[in-house]
């Protein structure tokens, strides 16, 4: 009876998840499998296209670089926040969260102003005599990565702060008192305990970067096409719904694979979970 009551109470949430998440994904997959040329023909066409595979590799590369840079900057900032005095810690967390209160498009447009040919950065470089002519900073892979890092570092900081706050300071002091160098304490004590937060943050940043649309579209343009912008072109410009569904299915498959691999890595590296 209790089990039946539990299933009854969870039924609305389960139906909502199925209707909102599962059914749309199933419809997308069905659109690729019902192609007249055969169920695998759209995927073969995708991977046989040099342009599309280049876009896939570029998207993976941008996502990986963004994740690594966000991990480094996010970890340093989160560690400083977690070890700051309580009142200062609250102010630092607010400062880290503040960019999240601004829309993605607004933040991307801010980088347009900064990186543009007549933007703030080029103006400063020309005024300082570093260069005679402005650099072409926009519509490059570097511009997309900069925008993505700015977009996702606050999320990485919030993920890591909670984990680092729970690492007792006494544990680090005990390691030092037993003769461990600061480097050994960092790699053998601090990092293993921070692994869960690092894995969660890496998953969030990678999947967010991999599926981002507005920032690559505004800062990369046609020269730096990624899977999300290619999907939009196929669906809304070419009206190639099978091709767009194929791209969406590949993105879903890669995202799920990354989540599963990172989750398994977390269980292996985290001594608490492994035990």
N, C-alpha and C positions, 0 to 999 in steps of 0.2 A: 504493500500500500504506500509506504513511504517512497519507494523507488518510483512508483507511478506518479505520485504527487510531484517528485523532483522533475521527472520528464515533462509533466504538465506545466510546471512553472517555467522551465527553460524553453518550452516550445515557441513562444513569441519571439524571443531573441534568436533562436535557431532559424526560424523562418525568415526573420529580417536579414540575417547574415546570408542565408541562401539566396534570397531575392535580390539583395543589393550587391553581393560580391560574387557568388558562385554562378548564378544564371548569366550575368553579362559576360563573364569569362568563357562560359560554355558556349554562348552564342558566337563569340569571336572565334573560338576554336572550330566550331561547326562550319563557319564560313570558309575556313581554309581547307577543311576536309571534304567539302562537297564540290570542289572544283571539277569541271568536266574533264580536265586533263588527267585527273587522278588525285588522290588525297595528299600525296607528297610533292606534287608538281610545283605548288607555290613556293615551298621551302627550297626545292632544287633551283628554281629560278632566282631566288634571293641569293643563295650562296654561289651561284654561277656568275653572278653579276659583280664585276670588279668594283664598280662604284658603291654598291650596297655593302659589300664586305669591307671596303675602306671606311665607310660610315660606321659600321659596327666596331671595327678596330679603333677608330678615333673615339667613339663613345666610351668604350672600355678604358682606353688610355686616359681620357679626361677624368673619368670617374675614379680610376685608381690613383692618379696624381692628386686629385682633390682630396681623396680620403687620407692619403699619407700626410699631406701638408696640414690638413685639419687635425689629424691625430697629434702631430707635433705641437702646433700652436695651441690646440685645445687642451692638451695635457699640461703644458707649462702654465697656461692661464688658470686651469682648474686647480692645479697644485697650489698656486699662489693664493687663490681664493679660499681653498680649504684650510690653509694654514694662517690666514689673516685673522685679526681679532674679530669678535662676533659682530660688532657694529659696522666695522669696515667691510666685513664679509657680506652683509646684507646690501650695502651700497654697490659692491663689486658685482654681485649677482644681478642686481637691477640694471647695471651698466651692460652686462653681458646679454640680458634678455631684451634690452631696449630695441636693438635692430629688428627683433622678431615682431615688434609692434607695427613695423612699416611693411607695406606690401612688396611682394617680390618684384613687380614691374617698376615700382618707384626706386627700389635699390638698384636695379639694373640701369635705369635712366641716370642715376647718380654717377655710375661708372662711365656712362657715355659722356657726361660732362667732364669727368676727370681724365679719361683716356683719349678723348677726341683729338683730332689733328690740331685744333685750336683750343684744346682743353687746358685744364689747370696744370697737369703734369708736363705736357709739352711746353706750355708757356714758361714754367719754372726752369725747365732744362735750357730753353733758348735764352732766357734772361740771365742764367748763370754761366752762359758761354760753353756749355757742355756740347751743344750741337748748333749748327747754323740753320738747319731745317728741322721741322717737327718729324718725329718718328711715326711710323704707321703702327700704332698700338692697337687700334680697334680692328675687329674682324680677324683676329688671330686666335690661335689656340690658347696662348698665354692670357689674353683678355678674358676668354671664357673661364679658364681655371681661376683667375683672380676673382671674378664675379661669383663663382661657385664656392670658393673658400670663404669669401665674405658672407655668403648666404648660409653656410652650414657650420661654421666654427661656433656660433652661439649654441647651436644644438649639441655639438660635441662637448662644449664646456658644461652645459647643464647635465649631460649624461655622466660626465666624469666627476663632477663636484660631489655628488651624493656618494659615490664609491670611495673617493679619497678622504672624505670627511669621516668615514667609518673605519679608517686605518688608524689605530691608536698611535699617538705620538710616542708613548712609552715603549712601544715595540721598536720603533726606529732608534730611540735612545739606548735601548737594551742591546741592539745590534752593534751600535757604536762602542758601547762599554765593553763588549766582548772582543773588541779588536778589529771589527770590520771597518774597512775604509768607506767613505761616502759612496764611492762607485759600487762597491760590493753590496752595500745596504740598498742602494737604488735597484740594482738588477736582481738581487736574491731575496729581498724582502718586499720592497714597495711594488715593483712591477708585477710579480706573481699575484699579489692581492688586488691589483688594479686591472687584471686581465678581463674580468666580466664587463666592467665599464668600457674598456677599450674595444672589446668585441661588439658590444651593443652599439657604441658610437660609430664604429666602422661600418656596421651593417646599415645604420640609419643614413650615414653620409653617402655611402656607395650607392644604395638604392635610390636615394633622393637625387644624386647627381646623374645617375644612369637614366632616370625618367624625367629629368627637368626639361622644360620647354622654353619658358619665357627668357631666362638668362642666356642660354645658347643662341636663341633667335635674335635677341637684341645686341649682344656683344660679339657673336660669331657670324651672324648673317648667313648668306648662301655659301660663303667660302668654308665655313666650319659647320657644315650640316651634321647633325647627330640623329640618332634614331627617332627621338621624339619629334623633331622638326621634319624629318623625312616622312614619318607617319602622317603628320598634318598635311603635308604636300600631297601624299597619295590619296588621302581621304577627301580633302576639301578643294584641291586644285585639279587633280587628275581624275577624281571620282573612281579610283581603283580600290574598291572596298575589299576585294580579296587580297590585294597587295598590302593594304593598311592592316587588315586582320592578321596577315602573316607576320608583319613587323611587330604588332602588339603581342602575338603569341610568343615570338622569340624573346621579347623583352620580359614577359611574364616568366618564361622558362629560365632565363638567365637570373632573374631576380630571386626566384625560388631556390635555384641552385646555390647562389651566393649565401642566402640565409641558412640553408642546410649545412653548407661547408663551414661557415663561420660558427654556427651553433656546435657542430662537432668539434671544431678546433677549441672552442671555449671549454667544453667538457674535458678535453685532453690536457689543456694548459692550466686550468683552474684546479689546484690541489683539493679544494673543499668539495667541488662537484665530483672530482674523480674518486674521492673516498666514499 
